[in-house]
Amino acid sequence: MDDALLKLLKSVSTPTVCDALAGAHPNRVFTAYTRGTLVATAPDGPPIVGYACTGKIAGKTPSPESPDSIRERRLAYYRHMASAKKPAIAVIEDMDYPDCVGAFWGEINATLHKALGISGVLTNGVVRDLGDLPEDFPLVAGSVGPSLAFTHVTGFGTPVSVFGLDVRAGDLIHADRHGAVVIPPDAISGLHEGITRLVEAEKTLVDTAGEPGFDIARLVDAWSKFDKTRS
């Protein structure tokens, strides 16, 4: 991913990226995106774009491990986040899903991750401190809640699953208030052109629909041109 593609990805929505990826492989079923409705802490902000730095947490019940073991794993997790390829997104699976109760994400943990160079978060877990989260650090989460409960890190650097989306460490992620998508490595080289063509084609179609005298005949003509532009 070069700087030009990164800049473009930060300017478009996740649905646009999904459509561009599907258009690049019309004969392949594209399924690498989240399912369900997520909570976005910055719904009007730009999308989160970066390489996945994965982790797993739990919080419904106390960990059977010693406090020292829990602490050492937490610090190892932070070292893992600090060493992630940038731009990086923390992709964290709460193993208690769908009954997540512990808010791993709040003012302190979000601030620490931002300071370590993480650009944002995708998680099926809980977020809190909505009025006190650091600026320019968007989170896309599963729910909002008040308590830490017994939240602890159970692992990191392994494959995770968030809202039906399987993510491996290093996967390129695009996420916003609609959800998230994994961008396959073989799609990166043609993605800039694919997104640009799609955005232009959609704009032409929408602009035509807003012109005086628009009717079904002009819709058929416009849709024909729209299809040709995308092909």
C-alpha positions in Angstrom: 0.0 0.0 0.0 1.6 3.2 -1.2 0.9 6.7 0.1 -1.5 7.5 -2.7 -3.6 4.5 -2.0 -3.6 5.1 1.7 -4.8 8.7 1.1 -7.6 7.5 -1.2 -8.7 4.8 1.2 -8.9 7.4 4.0 -11.3 9.4 1.8 -13.9 6.8 0.9 -16.3 4.7 2.9 -16.1 1.0 3.6 -19.1 0.2 1.4 -17.2 1.8 -1.5 -14.2 -0.4 -0.8 -16.4 -3.5 -0.7 -18.0 -2.5 -4.0 -14.6 -1.9 -5.6 -13.3 -5.3 -4.4 -16.5 -7.1 -5.6 -16.2 -5.3 -9.0 -12.6 -6.5 -9.4 -13.7 -10.1 -9.1 -17.2 -10.3 -10.5 -17.1 -14.1 -10.7 -15.9 -14.6 -7.1 -18.1 -14.4 -4.0 -16.5 -11.7 -1.8 -17.3 -12.4 1.8 -14.4 -10.8 3.8 -16.5 -8.2 5.7 -18.3 -7.9 9.0 -21.9 -8.9 9.6 -24.4 -7.1 11.9 -24.6 -3.6 13.4 -21.5 -2.2 15.1 -21.0 0.9 17.3 -18.8 3.7 15.9 -17.4 6.2 18.4 -16.7 8.7 15.6 -19.4 8.0 13.1 -18.8 11.2 11.1 -15.0 10.9 11.1 -12.7 9.3 8.4 -12.4 5.6 8.2 -9.7 3.5 9.9 -7.1 2.1 7.5 -4.2 0.0 8.5 -2.6 -3.4 9.1 -4.2 -5.7 11.7 -2.5 -6.1 15.0 -4.6 -8.8 16.7 -5.4 -9.8 20.2 -8.0 -11.7 22.3 -9.6 -10.7 25.6 -12.1 -11.9 28.1 -13.9 -10.3 31.1 -17.0 -12.1 32.1 -15.2 -14.2 34.8 -11.9 -13.8 36.7 -8.9 -15.2 35.1 -7.6 -18.4 36.8 -4.0 -17.2 36.4 -1.9 -15.4 38.9 -1.9 -11.6 38.9 1.8 -11.6 37.9 0.9 -13.8 34.8 -1.9 -11.5 33.8 0.3 -8.4 34.2 3.1 -9.9 32.2 0.8 -10.9 29.3 -0.7 -7.4 29.3 2.7 -5.8 29.0 3.7 -8.3 26.3 0.5 -7.4 24.5 1.5 -3.7 24.6 5.0 -4.5 23.3 3.3 -6.4 20.5 1.1 -3.4 19.6 4.1 -1.1 19.7 6.0 -3.2 17.2 3.1 -3.5 14.7 3.6 -2.5 11.1 2.2 0.9 10.6 -0.4 2.2 10.0 -1.9 -0.3 12.4 -5.3 -1.2 13.6 -5.9 -3.1 16.8 -8.3 -5.9 15.9 -9.5 -7.4 19.2 -11.8 -10.4 19.7 -13.7 -10.5 23.0 -14.0 -14.2 23.7 -17.2 -13.6 25.7 -19.1 -12.5 22.6 -22.1 -12.3 22.3 -22.3 -11.8 26.1 -19.4 -9.2 26.4 -19.5 -7.3 29.7 -16.0 -5.9 30.3 -15.0 -2.6 28.6 -11.4 -3.2 27.6 -11.6 0.1 25.6 -12.0 3.4 27.5 -10.1 6.6 28.0 -6.9 5.1 29.4 -6.5 2.1 27.1 -7.4 4.1 24.0 -4.9 6.8 24.9 -2.1 4.2 25.5 -2.8 2.5 22.1 -2.8 5.8 20.3 0.5 6.7 22.0 2.0 3.4 20.8 1.1 4.3 17.2 -2.2 2.4 16.7 -4.6 4.3 14.4 -7.9 2.9 15.7 -9.7 -0.2 16.9 -12.0 -2.9 15.5 -13.6 -5.1 18.2 -16.7 -7.1 19.0 -16.2 -6.1 22.6 -17.3 -3.2 24.8 -16.3 0.5 24.8 -16.9 3.1 27.4 -15.8 6.7 28.3 -17.4 8.0 25.1 -17.0 11.6 26.0 -13.3 11.2 27.1 -11.7 9.1 24.3 -8.7 10.7 22.6 -9.3 12.6 19.4 -8.4 11.1 16.1 -8.6 7.6 17.6 -11.9 6.0 16.2 -13.2 2.7 17.6 -15.7 0.4 15.9 -17.0 -1.9 18.7 -19.7 -4.3 19.5 -21.4 -2.4 22.4 -21.2 0.3 25.0 -21.0 -0.5 28.7 -19.8 1.0 32.0 -17.6 -1.6 33.7 -14.2 -3.2 33.3 -15.6 -6.3 34.8 -12.7 -8.9 34.9 -11.3 -7.9 31.5 -7.8 -9.4 30.8 -5.7 -10.2 27.7 -5.8 -13.9 26.8 -3.5 -13.8 23.7 -2.2 -11.8 20.8 -0.7 -12.2 17.3 -3.1 -15.0 16.4 -6.1 -15.1 14.0 -9.3 -13.6 15.4 -12.9 -13.4 14.4 -14.9 -10.2 14.8 -18.6 -10.1 13.7 -18.0 -13.0 11.2 -14.9 -11.4 9.8 -11.8 -13.6 10.1 -8.6 -11.5 10.5 -5.0 -12.5 10.6 -2.2 -10.4 11.9 -1.0 -8.1 9.1 -4.2 -8.1 7.1 -5.0 -4.8 5.5 -8.3 -3.5 7.1 -10.7 -0.7 6.2 -13.3 0.1 8.8 -15.9 2.8 9.5 -19.4 3.1 10.9 -20.7 0.5 8.5 -18.3 -2.2 9.6 -15.0 -3.5 8.3 -13.5 -5.3 5.3 -10.2 -7.2 4.7 -8.5 -6.1 1.5 -6.9 -9.1 -0.1 -3.2 -8.7 -1.0 -3.9 -9.6 -4.7 -6.4 -6.7 -4.9 -4.0 -3.9 -3.7 -2.3 -3.2 -7.0 -5.5 -2.4 -8.9 -7.5 -1.0 -6.0 -6.7 2.7 -6.6 -7.9 2.5 -10.2 -10.9 0.4 -9.2 -12.1 2.8 -6.5 -11.6 5.9 -8.7 -13.6 4.4 -11.5 -16.4 3.3 -9.2 -16.6 6.7 -7.5 -16.8 8.5 -10.9 -19.4 6.1 -12.3 -21.6 6.4 -9.2 -21.3 10.2 -9.3 -22.4 10.3 -12.9 -25.4 8.1 -12.2 -26.5 10.2 -9.2 -25.9 13.5 -11.0 -28.1 12.3 -13.9 -30.9 11.3 -11.6 -30.9 14.9 -10.3 -31.2 16.5 -13.7 -34.5 18.1 -14.8 -36.7 15.8 -16.9 -35.2 12.6 -15.5 -37.5 9.6 -16.3 -37.3 5.8 -16.8 -35.9 6.1 -20.3 -33.0 8.3 -19.1 -32.6 5.9 -16.2 -32.2 3.0 -18.6 -29.7 4.9 -20.7 -27.8 6.1 -17.6 -27.6 2.6 -16.1 -26.3 1.2 -19.4 -23.5 3.8 -19.3 -22.9 3.1 -15.6 -22.4 -0.6 -16.3 -19.9 0.1 -19.1 -18.0 2.4 -16.8 -17.6 -0.3 -14.2 -16.7 -3.1 -16.6 
